[in-house]
Amino acid sequence: MRTLLVWLAGGLSLAGSIQVAMANGWNMPVGVTELSGNIHSLHMTIFWICVAIGVVVFGVMFYSLFRYRHAKGAKAANFHENIVVEVVWTAIPLLILIGMAVPATATLKQMYDASEADLDILVTGQQWRWRYDYLGEDVAFTSNLGTPRAQIRGEEAFGENYLLEVDEPLVVPVNRKVRFLFTSDDVIHSWWVPDLAVKQDSVPGFINENWVRIDEPGVYRGQCAELCGKDHAFMPIVVHAMEEEAFDTWLADRRAAASQEAQGIDREWAMDELMERGEQVYTAVCVSCHQEDGSGNPPAFPALAGNQALLDDRDRHIDTVVDGVSGAAMPAFRSTLNPVEIAAVITYERNAWGNDSGDSVQPSEIAERLSD
């Protein structure tokens, strides 16, 4: 019996070491939502049940191996069909499973209840960025990697949030239920933010849903958790949770900006305006494939600088950006960029890096093209 107590004490010591390791960041985060806290509690409850089972089972096993070893003259007993033992080793696991299933079922029901949301956001995965549409609010934007390419190439020191920063974070209010609808324009992606306890696949042609109610204002970061292509590692997620009044102000400002952008479709843009806006769009959306200097990454991504085929065929250039290239890695940007952004980036590509075509593309032309 003394040996068994020693083994059990060793097991308890191991459990204490595990607790310390978890406190040092080896465990899943508690998160900043009620649901994430419930998931963490369920995880820890089942984990410690497994630890207790392991300590008891291995404690008895090693005690038996040591106490009844052949070297001490122990002889194996010969018995079978012990009804009591069979009932015990069937009943105890059954009770343990029931004890685990009850809280797990309650948590799963909470996870899948996305009803009565205060805000609906459509999240669309695109190689390699996320698009957010605030349904019913006339606000939509694309979130791209914000880490400078110089850091990725090793020309600059890594920033604090290397590969976990974006140009446009997803903004949500605290203390309101936000329902996410997930889909994809190309391949399977997975939207994962550990602090929110949300990890949901974005599948082309399907709509999946999840939800969150954040308790604490702050910035929460995540990544695409599905191997979605060569730039999978460059597809971060940043969620900015604001106080409710600040969020309402932000949403009103974005609606006003979207309305002003829509009005800009019908006016004539100057070349310098298009070039300035086009450079911004190119840096955010196109640079990962075609490089900062337009040199591309052949054969998958051809060079844009000095690409005479595009410069000589303006309509083809527009079609390539709007509709993409079938069977190639070039995606269609008709649902990603608005007419102003498409016109500006095409103008930039036709006049940057020494291309100097001298012609411009107006947003009204793109709007007409999209309506066909």
N, C-alpha and C positions, 0 to 999 in steps of 0.2 A: 504493500500500500504506500510505503514511503516513496518508492520509485515512481509510482503513478502520480503522487503529489508533486514530485520534482518535475515530471513531464508537463503537468498542468501549469505549474508555476512558470516554466519556460515558455509555454504557449501564451500566457498572460503577458509576459515580458515582450514577446514578439508583437502582440497586439498593441502594446504601448509604443513600441518603435514605429509601427505602421501609423498610429495616430500622429506622431511627431512628423513623419514624412509627409502625411497628407496636409498638415498645417503649413508645410513649407512649399506648397503649390503643386504637389503631385496629384491632387484630386481634382475632380470637376468643380467649377465655381458654384458658389451659392446663388449668384445672380442678383438681379435687381428687380425681380417681379415676384409676386406671390406664387405663381406657378413654378418658376425656377426654384424657389425655396422648397416647395412641396416635392418637386422632382429630386432635389438634393437630399431631402430627408428620407424619401423612399429609397434612394440609392444607398444611403448610409445604413438604413435599417436592414436591408437585405444583405449588404456587405458584412455587417457584424453578425448576422445570423449564419452566413457562410463561414466566417472566421470561427465562430463558436463550434459549428459542426466539425470544421477541420481540426480544431484543438482537441475535441473529445474523441473523434475517430482515430486520429493519428496518435493521440496520447494512449488510448487503449491498445492500439496496434503495437506501438513500440514497447509499451509495458509488457504486453503478452510475449513479444519476441524476446525480451530480456529475461522476464521472470520464468518462462517455461521453455528455455532453450535446451537443446539436446545435450550440451556440455554439462548441464546440471542434473542430467539423468531423467528429464521429464519425458513422459510417454504420452503420445496422442490419444485422446479419448475417442471412442467409436460409438457415436450416437447419431440419430437422424429422426426427422418428423416430430420435432418438438413444437407442438401447437402454440404454446405460450410465446416462444421466441418468434415464431412466424407472425403471430398477431401483433406483437410489439414492434417488430421492424417494418411492418406495413402501416400500422396506425400512426406511429410517430412521424414518419415522413409525410403522411397525408395531412396531419394536423399542421405541420410546418408549412406545407404548400398552401393550405387554406389561409393560414396566418399571413402569408406573403401576398396571396391573391386579392384579399379584401382591400388593403390600402392601394395596391397597384391598380385595381379596377377603378377606384374612386379618382385616382390621379389621371388615368387615361380618359375617363369621362370628362374631367375638367379640361384636358388638353384638346379634346375634339369639339368642345362647345364654343364655336366661333360666332354664335348668334348675338343679336342685339349690340352690334359694334357701333361705336361713335364715329368711326372713320374707316373707309375702305381704300386700300392702296393696292394697285396692280403692280406686281414686281415681275419684270420680264428679263430673263437672262439672255445676253447676246455676247458672242465672241468679240472682245473679252471685256464686258462692262455690264452694268445693270441699268435698266430704265425703270423709273418710278412714275406711275400715273395716279394722282389723287382723284379718285373717281367722284364725279359730280362737282369738282372744284375748279375745273379748267386749268389745272396745274400739272405739268409733266416735265421731266428732265432726265438726262442721262448722267450717270455717275461713273467717272473714269478714274483710273489709277492716277494718284497725285505725286507719287515718288518721282523725282527728276531722273531722266535717263542717264545722266552723268553718274548718279549713284549706282544704278544698275550695272553700268559698264565698269564700275570700279574706279572712275576718275575722281570721285569725291567721297568723303567719309559718309557712312550710313547715317541717316537721320534717326531720331528717336522712334519714329513709327515707320521704319523702313518697310515698304510694300504693304503697309496697312493704313495708307492715307489716300484720300480721293479729292477730286476738285469740287464735287457737289455731294455732300452727305445727305442721307435720308433724314428728314426732320419730322419728328412726331411729338405729340404732347404727352406729358405725364398724367397719370390718374384718369386716362380715357382708354377705352377698349379700342384697339386698332386691329382690324382684320386685314391680313395679307392674302392676296390671290396670286399664285405663282404659275408662270408659264415660261416658255422659251421660244425664241425665233429660229434657233438652229439646232443645237445639240442639248443633251441633258446637262444642266448645271445644278448646283445645290447651295441655297442661301443659308449660311450658318453664322449665327452670332451667339457664342457660348453664354455671355452674361444675360441674354434674354431667353435662353433655353429654347431657341427656335432653330431647327435644322430641317429644311424642307426642299425636296427636289423640284426643279423647274423643268418640266418635260414638254417638248414640242407637241402641240395639238391637245394638251390636257390642261385643266385648271386644278391645282391643289390649293388648299387653304390652311392657314394657321393664324394665330392671333397673339397679341401681347398687350399687357397693361403695365407700363413701367412705373415704378414707385419713386425713383430718384432721378432728378435731372443729371445729365452728364453725357459723355461721349463713349459709345460702346462699339468695339471693332470686331470684325469677323472676316471670313474669306469664303470663296467658293470651295465647297468640299467635294466636288466631283471632278475627275480628270476630264476636262472639257476641251483640251487642245494645247498647243505649244505655249500659249501665254496663260495657262491655268493659274500659275503662281502670281500673276499680275492682275487679279480680279478681286480686289478687296471690297469690304463692306464697312461703311461707317454710319452709325445711327446717332443722331444728335437729339436727345430727349430734352425738350424745353418745358418750362412752366406754361400752363395753359394760356395765360394772357399773352406771353411772348410768342407762343405758337400761332395764336390767332392773328397777331400783327404780322408775323412772317408770312402766313398764308395769304393775307390780304395784299401784301407787297408783291408776292409772286404772281397773284392773279392780275394785278395792275401791270406788272412787267410783261406777262404773257399777252395781255390785251394790246400793249404798246408794240410788242414784237409783231403781232398779227397785223396791225395797222401799217407796219413798215413794208409789208409785202407789196403794196400797191404803189409805193413811191420809187423814184429813180435814185439808185444808190451811186455815189461817186466811186471811182476806182480805189482811192486811198481808203475809203470806208470799207469796201469789200475786202481789200487786202489785209487790213487790220483785223477784221472779224474772221476772215478766212484763216489767218495764221493761228488764231486762238482755237478754232475748231480743229485744224490740222494737228496742232500740238496735243489736243485732248483725245482725239479719236483715231487719227491716221498714223501718227509717228511710230507706234509700236511695230507696225508692219513695213512701212515705207521709209523709215529713218528720218532724222531731222533734216538732212540735206537732200532728201528725195531720191537717194541712191537705191532704195528698196532692199530686198533680200531675195534675189533670184534663186531658183525659178518660181518659187511659190508667190513672191511679191515683187513684181517687176519695178524697175526704176521709173520714177516720174520725171526726174530731171533729164532733159534731153530726149524724152519719149516722143519722137516725131509722129508716131501713129496716132497718139491722142491729140497732139497739137494740131495735126492736119484735119482731124475729124472731131469737130466740136460736139456734134450730136452724139457721137459714140462716147465721148467723155462724160456727157451728162447721163446717158443711159447706164454707163458703168457704175457711176456713183449712186444713182437712184435705184436701179434694179439689181445691182451686183453682177457677178459673173457665174453662170450656172456651171456646176462641177468644179469650181475653184474656191479658194479661201476668201475671195472678195465678197463681203455680205452686201445686201441691199440696205440702203440708208433711208428709204422713203418713210419708214416708221420710226427711225431713230433720230433724225435731224429734221428741223422745220425748213420751209423753203428759203428763209433768209440764210440759214446756216449752210444749206446745200449750195446755194448760189455763191456764197462767199468762199467756201472751200474750193470749189471748182475754179473760180476766178484766181484764187491764190495759187493753185497748182499750175495754172496755165501761164503764170507770170512770175513765179519764184525760181530761184536757183539758176537764173540765166535763161529760163524758157522764153520770157518776154514776148508772148504772143500778141499782147496789146489789146486783146478783146476781153470783155467782161460778160458775166452772166447775171441777169437781174432776177430777184426773187419772184417777180410776177411771172416770168417765163417758167420757173420751176413749179410754181403753183398750178399753172395751166397744164404742165406735163403730168403732175400728180393727179389731176382731175380726169385725165383721159381714161 
